[in-house]
Amino acid sequence: MLISIYTIHLKTCSILYTAAAINMSSAGQVSPVVRPMANFHSNIWGDRFLNYNFEQDEILHASQLKEVEKLKIQVRGELLAIDAKHSALSEQLNLIDAIERLGLGYHFETEIEQLLRHVYDSYDHHIINNDHIGLYIAALCFRLLRQHGHHVSYIFNKFKDDKGNFKESLKSDMCGMLSLYEAAQLIVHGEDILEEAIDFTTTHLKLMAGTNNNPLAAQQILHVLKWPVHKAVPRIETRRYISIYQENQALLRLAKMDFNLLQALHKKELCELSEWWKNLDFIGRLPFARDRLVEGYFWMLGLYHQPDTHYSISRKVLAKGVVILTFIDDTYDAYGTPEELTLFTEAINRWDMSCMDQLPEYMQIIYKAMLDFYQEVEQELANKGWSYRVHYGIEAMKMICGAYYEESTWFRDKRTPTYEEYMGVALVSVGYTFTIAEAFMSIMDSMVTKEALDWALGRPTILKASELMLRLVEDVKSHKFERERGHIPSSVECYMKQYGSSQKETYEEFNKQVKSSWKDVNEECLKLGQHLPRPLLMCILNFTRTTHLIYDGDDNFTRVGKQMQAHIASLLVDPVPI
């Protein structure tokens, strides 16, 4: 296991004032340049992925491809059969749910959409007007339809008593309660009954977990309470679900083999990225910044994991963009002087290799790598006639660097901005719009149009809501650490100062805002499903999901602890036993 192989050396990050460069004063005297440096821990993975022998895995998996295709045909046949025979609603929904949780949905998109369309068309008959429907199936139906963009009305009043409370008999129905809790996560504004459902199920599921004599059942309850499927990272959820699913053995075997085939592809991509990263030698030349290629790739893998070439290219582009941006972020945040940062920002806005001579040597390395990266992307896009897209990636980079620079002036001036001023800048610097713009730019498929890129760069409601969640979650998890190393005030400090609230009160307020933002995202997913291709919508939603995982308990990108190591190992190191 990974934990026994790698020992993480986490050092307490503190501000180190280092004479990292030498300047000549006007009097001819040598004066040190004082830099605020964060002592980030080094890359914990070594050359593990660089040394991956993908040819050996490819030989192994080639022998399994025939069986995989046979199993796909078998599962597709099951889907078509239950549709043709008008099988029981429970049979249809359980099969769809299992396929999607096992990570196989991308193989059967057409069949699943057709089945759910039939379920949607008969929703009134099967659910609303059916007084004998059980809570588990009613909630599962509601969740699957909403997940697929069908704006069905909630039907949970039938599970209330005469006093308007959820029935007492439901409290002992573990499957029904879990299903209701999962369904209620797709809540939009104004759905009070789903708020009640979340409170009701949360309270009684916690009691159930605490008194359940079955440790596996208790563990399942606690997992769902923390990571309901709507908010979980699909690839992480798939790995977990494979370990507990038992019903359909053909489906389970297909899921295991498919998972390992995809994992081999992802490891190959990371191997190629590791070679690029080693040749770039940022760490040897720029040791002040975070070396997080593996973590960056893992983060971007959360957006889309499918094997299609257009996604594979995009994952590699995104991973490169993220590690370069990390070094730019740390330059603004933990190394550059005010004068250097002004020059760097001006050079980025001009976007011209001739600006190199005006920059310090270490900035020249970053600047050249950034321009070379976008030139490489432009050449790749030009092969498809989409070279215009690179403009959107460059504009996103300029936008986020402008935000970084504005934040650096607060640090330089030792100024605490108002909460509103801080959020106006920090929602950009958090990198959400940057990542989505880069993702749309690099997906080598015609579903990405100029209109979609204009829409993304314009920071529509779904992106603003996601930015807000990411910023608040990140600041709550990292503000103490950042404050210790002399960072600018976070949203937490700005809010506390402006409104005179305690840290606890601020956390509670931010938690309310995060919950409200999830409702915005859910609402927009239902609206946008009519206009934006579903894969692009899922890209946005999956980035939100993965970001919540990255900041679960800590800033796991900056400080890569055992939990993050385990997640990465589950997707990129350890195959599923077959």
C-alpha positions in Angstrom: 0.0 0.0 0.0 1.1 3.6 -0.6 1.2 4.6 3.0 3.9 2.1 3.7 6.0 3.1 0.7 6.0 6.8 1.1 6.8 8.8 4.2 5.6 12.3 4.0 7.8 15.0 5.5 5.4 17.8 6.3 7.1 20.8 7.8 5.3 23.6 9.5 5.2 26.4 6.9 6.4 29.7 8.3 7.6 32.9 6.8 11.2 32.8 6.0 12.9 36.1 5.2 15.7 35.0 2.9 18.4 37.0 1.1 17.5 35.3 -2.1 19.0 37.9 -4.4 21.4 40.7 -4.3 20.8 44.3 -5.4 23.1 47.3 -5.6 22.0 50.4 -3.8 22.5 53.9 -5.2 25.5 54.2 -3.0 27.1 51.1 -4.5 26.4 49.0 -1.5 25.1 45.4 -1.7 21.7 45.0 -0.2 19.7 41.7 0.1 16.3 41.3 -1.4 14.0 40.1 1.3 11.5 37.6 0.1 8.6 36.1 2.0 9.0 32.3 1.3 6.8 29.5 2.3 8.5 26.3 3.2 6.3 23.9 1.1 7.0 20.2 1.4 8.6 18.5 -1.6 7.0 16.1 -4.1 6.2 12.9 -2.2 5.9 10.7 -5.3 9.5 10.7 -6.6 9.8 9.2 -10.1 7.1 6.6 -9.5 4.9 7.7 -12.4 7.9 8.6 -14.6 9.0 5.0 -14.4 5.6 3.5 -15.1 5.9 0.6 -17.6 2.7 1.1 -19.5 3.7 -1.4 -22.3 3.5 -4.3 -19.8 0.0 -3.2 -18.7 -1.1 -2.7 -22.3 -0.2 -6.4 -23.1 -2.2 -7.5 -20.1 -5.3 -5.4 -20.9 -5.2 -6.3 -24.6 -6.0 -9.9 -23.6 -9.1 -8.7 -21.7 -10.7 -6.5 -24.4 -12.7 -9.3 -26.0 -14.3 -10.1 -22.6 -15.0 -6.5 -21.9 -16.8 -6.1 -25.3 -18.9 -9.3 -24.6 -19.9 -8.0 -21.2 -20.8 -4.6 -22.6 -23.1 -6.3 -25.1 -24.6 -8.3 -22.3 -25.3 -5.3 -20.2 -26.7 -3.4 -23.1 -29.0 -6.3 -23.8 -30.3 -6.1 -20.2 -31.0 -2.4 -20.6 -32.9 -2.9 -23.9 -34.8 -5.9 -22.5 -36.1 -4.1 -19.4 -37.2 -1.2 -21.6 -38.9 -3.5 -24.2 -40.6 -5.6 -21.6 -41.7 -2.5 -19.6 -40.2 -4.2 -16.5 -41.0 -3.0 -13.0 -39.9 0.6 -12.3 -37.6 -0.6 -9.4 -35.8 -3.0 -11.8 -35.1 -0.2 -14.3 -34.0 2.3 -11.8 -31.8 0.0 -9.8 -30.0 -1.2 -12.9 -29.4 2.4 -14.1 -28.2 3.5 -10.7 -25.8 0.5 -10.4 -24.4 1.1 -13.9 -23.7 4.8 -13.1 -22.3 4.2 -9.7 -19.9 1.6 -11.0 -18.5 4.1 -13.5 -20.0 2.5 -16.6 -22.6 5.1 -17.6 -20.4 6.5 -20.4 -20.7 3.2 -22.2 -24.5 3.2 -22.2 -25.5 6.9 -22.4 -28.1 6.4 -25.2 -29.8 3.4 -23.6 -29.9 5.1 -20.2 -31.3 8.4 -21.6 -34.0 6.5 -23.5 -35.0 4.6 -20.4 -35.2 7.7 -18.2 -37.2 9.5 -20.9 -39.8 6.8 -20.6 -39.7 7.0 -16.8 -40.1 10.8 -17.0 -43.0 10.5 -19.4 -44.8 8.2 -17.0 -43.8 10.0 -13.8 -47.3 11.1 -12.9 -48.6 7.5 -13.3 -45.7 5.7 -11.6 -44.8 8.2 -8.8 -47.2 11.1 -8.2 -50.5 9.2 -8.5 -49.2 5.9 -7.1 -50.1 5.7 -3.4 -48.3 2.4 -3.0 -44.9 3.6 -4.1 -42.2 3.1 -1.5 -39.9 5.8 -0.2 -36.7 4.2 -1.6 -37.9 4.0 -5.2 -39.7 7.3 -5.2 -36.6 9.1 -4.0 -34.3 7.1 -6.4 -36.6 8.0 -9.3 -36.5 11.7 -8.3 -32.7 11.8 -8.0 -31.9 10.0 -11.3 -34.3 12.2 -13.2 -33.0 15.4 -11.8 -29.4 14.2 -12.2 -30.2 13.8 -15.9 -31.7 17.3 -16.3 -35.4 16.5 -15.9 -37.1 19.2 -13.7 -39.5 16.8 -11.9 -41.5 18.1 -9.0 -40.9 16.6 -5.5 -43.4 14.0 -4.4 -42.5 13.5 -0.8 -45.6 15.0 0.8 -47.2 11.5 0.5 -44.6 10.3 3.1 -45.9 12.8 5.7 -48.5 12.4 8.4 -51.6 14.5 9.1 -49.5 16.9 11.1 -47.2 17.6 8.2 -44.2 15.6 9.7 -42.4 12.8 8.0 -44.0 9.5 9.1 -42.6 7.8 12.2 -42.4 4.5 10.3 -39.7 5.9 8.0 -37.2 6.2 10.7 -36.4 2.5 10.7 -36.3 2.3 6.9 -32.5 2.6 6.3 -32.6 2.2 2.5 -35.5 4.6 2.2 -33.9 7.2 4.4 -30.6 7.0 2.6 -32.4 7.3 -0.7 -34.3 10.3 0.5 -31.1 12.0 1.8 -29.4 11.4 -1.5 -32.4 12.8 -3.5 -32.7 15.9 -1.3 -29.1 16.9 -2.3 -30.5 18.1 -5.7 -32.6 20.8 -3.9 -33.1 24.2 -5.6 -34.3 27.4 -4.0 -37.8 27.4 -2.5 -38.1 23.6 -2.0 -38.8 23.7 1.7 -39.8 20.1 1.9 -36.4 19.0 0.7 -34.8 21.1 3.4 -37.0 19.3 5.9 -36.0 16.0 4.3 -32.3 16.8 4.7 -32.8 17.7 8.4 -35.1 14.7 9.1 -32.8 12.1 7.4 -29.6 13.6 8.8 -30.9 13.4 12.3 -32.2 9.9 12.2 -29.4 8.4 10.0 -26.9 9.6 12.5 -28.9 7.9 15.3 -29.2 4.8 13.2 -25.4 4.7 12.5 -24.7 5.1 16.2 -27.0 2.2 17.3 -26.6 -0.1 14.3 -25.1 -3.5 15.3 -23.9 -4.0 11.7 -20.5 -2.1 11.3 -20.8 -2.2 7.5 -24.2 -0.6 7.5 -23.1 2.0 10.0 -20.1 2.8 7.8 -22.3 3.0 4.7 -24.6 5.5 6.5 -21.7 7.7 7.6 -20.2 7.7 4.1 -23.4 8.8 2.5 -23.9 11.6 5.1 -20.5 12.9 4.2 -20.4 12.2 0.5 -23.8 11.8 -1.1 -23.5 10.7 -4.7 -24.5 14.1 -6.1 -21.6 15.7 -4.3 -19.0 12.9 -4.5 -16.2 12.7 -7.0 -17.5 10.0 -9.5 -14.2 8.2 -9.9 -13.6 8.0 -6.1 -17.2 6.8 -5.6 -16.8 4.2 -8.3 -13.8 2.7 -6.6 -15.7 2.5 -3.3 -18.9 1.2 -4.9 -17.1 -1.6 -6.7 -15.9 -2.9 -3.3 -19.4 -3.2 -1.9 -21.6 -4.1 -4.9 -22.6 -7.7 -5.2 -25.9 -8.0 -7.1 -25.1 -8.4 -10.8 -21.8 -10.3 -11.2 -21.5 -9.7 -14.9 -21.9 -5.9 -14.3 -19.4 -6.1 -11.4 -16.8 -7.9 -13.5 -17.2 -5.3 -16.3 -16.8 -2.5 -13.8 -13.6 -3.9 -12.4 -12.0 -4.5 -15.8 -13.1 -1.1 -17.1 -11.7 0.6 -14.0 -8.3 -1.0 -14.5 -8.3 -0.2 -18.2 -9.0 3.4 -17.5 -6.4 3.5 -14.7 -3.7 2.2 -17.1 -4.6 5.0 -19.5 -4.5 7.6 -16.7 -1.1 6.3 -15.5 0.2 6.5 -19.1 -0.9 10.1 -19.3 0.8 10.9 -16.0 3.9 9.1 -17.2 4.0 11.4 -20.2 3.4 14.4 -18.1 6.1 13.4 -15.7 8.6 13.3 -18.5 7.6 16.7 -19.7 7.8 18.0 -16.1 11.3 16.6 -15.6 12.6 18.1 -18.8 11.2 21.5 -17.8 13.2 21.2 -14.5 11.1 23.9 -12.7 12.0 22.4 -9.3 15.7 22.4 -9.9 15.6 26.0 -11.0 12.7 27.3 -9.0 12.7 25.5 -5.6 10.5 28.0 -3.8 7.2 26.7 -5.2 4.9 23.7 -4.7 5.8 20.7 -6.8 2.3 19.2 -7.4 2.1 17.6 -10.8 0.6 14.4 -9.5 -1.9 16.2 -7.3 -2.7 18.6 -10.2 -3.4 15.7 -12.6 -5.6 14.0 -10.0 -7.6 17.2 -9.6 -8.1 17.6 -13.3 -8.9 13.9 -13.7 -12.0 14.6 -11.6 -13.4 16.7 -14.4 -13.6 13.9 -16.9 -12.1 10.4 -16.8 -13.4 8.9 -20.1 -10.9 7.3 -22.5 -11.9 9.4 -25.6 -8.9 11.0 -27.2 -10.4 14.5 -26.9 -10.6 14.1 -23.1 -7.2 12.5 -22.8 -5.5 15.5 -24.6 -7.5 17.9 -22.5 -6.5 16.2 -19.2 -2.8 16.6 -20.1 -3.3 20.2 -21.2 -5.1 21.0 -17.9 -2.5 19.3 -15.8 0.3 21.3 -17.5 -1.7 24.5 -17.1 -2.3 23.8 -13.4 1.3 23.2 -12.5 2.5 26.2 -14.4 -0.2 28.3 -12.7 0.8 26.9 -9.3 4.3 28.3 -9.9 2.9 31.6 -11.0 0.6 31.7 -7.9 3.6 31.0 -5.6 5.6 33.6 -7.3 3.0 36.2 -6.5 2.3 34.7 -3.1 5.5 33.5 -1.7 8.6 34.8 -3.6 8.3 37.9 -5.9 9.1 41.4 -4.7 6.5 44.2 -5.4 8.8 45.6 -8.2 9.2 42.2 -9.8 5.5 41.4 -9.7 4.7 44.7 -11.4 7.1 43.8 -14.2 5.7 40.3 -14.4 2.1 41.4 -14.6 2.9 43.9 -17.3 4.7 41.2 -19.3 1.7 38.9 -19.0 -0.7 41.5 -20.2 1.6 42.3 -23.2 2.1 38.5 -23.9 5.2 38.9 -26.0 8.5 37.0 -25.8 10.3 40.3 -26.2 9.3 41.1 -22.6 11.7 38.4 -21.3 14.7 40.8 -21.0 12.9 43.0 -18.6 12.3 40.2 -16.1 14.5 38.6 -13.4 16.0 35.4 -14.5 13.7 33.2 -12.4 10.7 34.9 -13.9 12.0 34.4 -17.4 11.9 30.7 -16.8 8.2 30.8 -15.8 7.3 33.3 -18.5 8.9 31.3 -21.3 7.3 28.1 -20.1 3.9 29.8 -20.0 4.2 31.2 -23.6 5.6 27.9 -24.9 2.7 26.0 -23.3 0.0 28.1 -25.0 1.9 28.0 -28.3 1.9 24.2 -28.1 -1.8 24.2 -27.3 -2.5 26.5 -30.3 -0.7 24.2 -32.6 -2.7 21.2 -31.4 -5.9 23.2 -31.9 -4.9 24.4 -35.3 -4.9 20.9 -36.6 -8.6 20.8 -36.0 -9.2 24.4 -37.2 -9.8 25.7 -33.7 -6.8 27.8 -33.1 -9.1 30.7 -32.1 -9.8 28.9 -28.8 -6.3 29.6 -27.4 -7.3 33.3 -27.1 -9.8 32.3 -24.3 -7.1 30.4 -22.4 -4.7 33.3 -22.6 -7.4 35.8 -21.5 -8.2 33.5 -18.5 -4.6 33.5 -17.6 -4.4 37.3 -17.8 -7.5 37.5 -15.7 -6.2 35.3 -12.9 -2.8 36.9 -12.8 -4.4 40.3 -12.6 -6.2 39.1 -9.5 -3.0 37.7 -8.0 -1.3 41.1 -8.5 -4.2 42.9 -6.8 -3.8 40.6 -3.8 -0.1 41.2 -3.7 -0.6 44.9 -3.4 -2.7 44.3 -0.3 0.2 42.3 1.2 2.7 45.0 0.1 0.6 47.8 1.7 -0.3 45.7 4.8 -4.0 46.5 4.1 -7.1 44.5 5.0 -9.7 45.0 2.2 -13.4 45.1 2.9 -15.1 41.7 2.5 -16.8 42.8 -0.7 -13.5 44.1 -2.1 -11.7 40.9 -1.2 -14.4 38.7 -2.7 -14.5 40.7 -5.9 -10.8 39.8 -6.5 -10.6 36.4 -4.7 -13.4 34.8 -6.6 -11.2 35.2 -9.7 -7.9 34.2 -8.0 -9.5 31.0 -6.8 -9.1 29.7 -10.3 -12.5 28.3 -11.1 -13.2 30.3 -14.2 -9.6 29.8 -15.3 -9.9 26.0 -15.1 -13.2 25.8 -16.9 -12.0 28.1 -19.6 -8.9 26.0 -20.1 -11.0 22.8 -20.1 -13.4 24.1 -22.7 -10.4 25.4 -24.7 -8.6 22.1 -24.8 -11.5 19.5 -25.3 -10.8 18.4 -28.9 -14.4 18.1 -29.9 -16.9 20.2 -31.9 -19.3 20.4 -28.9 -17.2 23.3 -27.6 -18.3 26.3 -29.6 -17.3 30.0 -29.6 -20.5 30.7 -27.8 -19.7 28.2 -25.0 -16.2 29.8 -24.6 -17.7 33.3 -24.4 -20.2 32.1 -21.9 -17.6 30.5 -19.7 -15.2 33.5 -19.7 -18.2 35.7 -18.9 -18.5 33.9 -15.5 -22.1 32.9 -15.6 -24.2 32.2 -12.5 -23.1 28.5 -12.2 -19.5 29.5 -12.3 -19.9 32.4 -9.8 -21.8 30.1 -7.4 -19.0 27.5 -7.7 -16.3 30.1 -7.3 -18.0 31.3 -4.1 -18.1 27.7 -2.7 -14.5 27.1 -3.6 -13.2 30.4 -2.2 -15.1 30.0 1.1 -14.2 26.3 1.6 -10.5 27.0 0.7 -10.3 30.0 3.0 -11.9 28.2 6.0 -9.4 25.3 5.6 -6.3 27.3 4.9 -6.6 30.7 6.6 -4.8 29.8 9.8 -1.9 28.3 8.0 -1.7 31.2 5.6 -1.9 33.7 8.4 1.0 32.0 10.2 3.2 32.5 7.1 2.3 36.1 6.6 -0.3 35.8 3.9 -2.9 38.4 3.0 -6.1 38.3 5.1 -8.6 35.8 3.9 -12.4 36.0 3.6 -12.6 34.8 7.1 -10.5 37.7 8.5 -12.1 40.3 6.2 -15.6 39.2 7.3 -14.8 39.1 11.0 -13.3 42.5 10.9 -16.0 44.1 8.9 -19.0 42.6 10.7 -17.5 42.1 14.1 -18.3 38.4 14.1 -16.5 35.6 15.9 -14.7 32.9 13.9 -17.4 30.4 14.8 -20.1 32.8 13.6 -18.2 33.4 10.4 -17.8 29.7 9.7 -21.6 29.3 10.2 -22.4 32.1 7.8 -20.0 30.7 5.2 -21.6 27.3 5.6 -25.0 28.9 4.8 -23.6 30.5 1.7 -22.1 27.3 0.5 -25.5 25.5 0.9 -27.2 28.3 -1.0 -24.5 28.1 -3.7 -25.2 24.4 -4.1 -28.9 25.3 -4.8 -27.7 27.8 -7.4 -25.6 25.1 -9.1 -28.5 22.6 -9.0 -30.9 25.2 -10.4 -28.5 26.1 -13.2 -27.8 22.5 -14.1 -31.5 22.1 -14.7 -31.7 25.3 -16.8 -28.5 24.8 -18.8 -29.2 21.2 -19.7 -31.4 22.6 -22.5 -28.6 24.7 -24.0 -25.2 23.4 -23.0 -23.9 20.0 -24.0 -24.2 17.6 -21.0 -20.4 16.7 -21.0 -19.5 20.4 -20.5 -22.1 20.8 -17.8 -20.7 17.7 -16.1 -17.2 19.2 -16.4 -18.3 22.2 -14.3 -20.2 20.0 -11.7 -17.3 17.6 -11.4 -14.8 20.4 -10.8 -16.9 21.5 -7.9 -17.1 18.0 -6.5 -13.4 17.4 -6.8 -12.6 20.7 -5.2 -14.6 19.8 -2.2 -12.6 16.6 -1.9 -9.3 18.6 -2.2 -10.3 20.8 0.7 -11.8 18.1 2.8 -10.4 18.7 6.3 -7.4 20.7 5.0 -5.8 22.2 1.9 -4.8 18.8 0.6 -3.1 20.3 -2.5 -0.6 22.3 -0.5 -0.2 19.8 2.3 -0.6 16.3 0.8 -1.5 14.2 3.8 -2.3 10.5 4.2 -5.9 11.0 3.1 -5.0 12.6 -0.2 -2.3 10.0 -0.8 -4.9 7.3 -0.3 -7.3 8.9 -2.8 -4.5 9.3 -5.4 -3.4 5.7 -4.8 -6.9 4.4 -5.3 -7.1 5.9 -8.7 -3.6 6.0 -10.0 -1.6 3.3 -8.2 -3.6 0.3 -7.0 -5.7 -1.7 -9.6 -8.9 -3.3 -8.5 -8.5 -7.0 -7.7 -10.4 -9.1 -10.2 
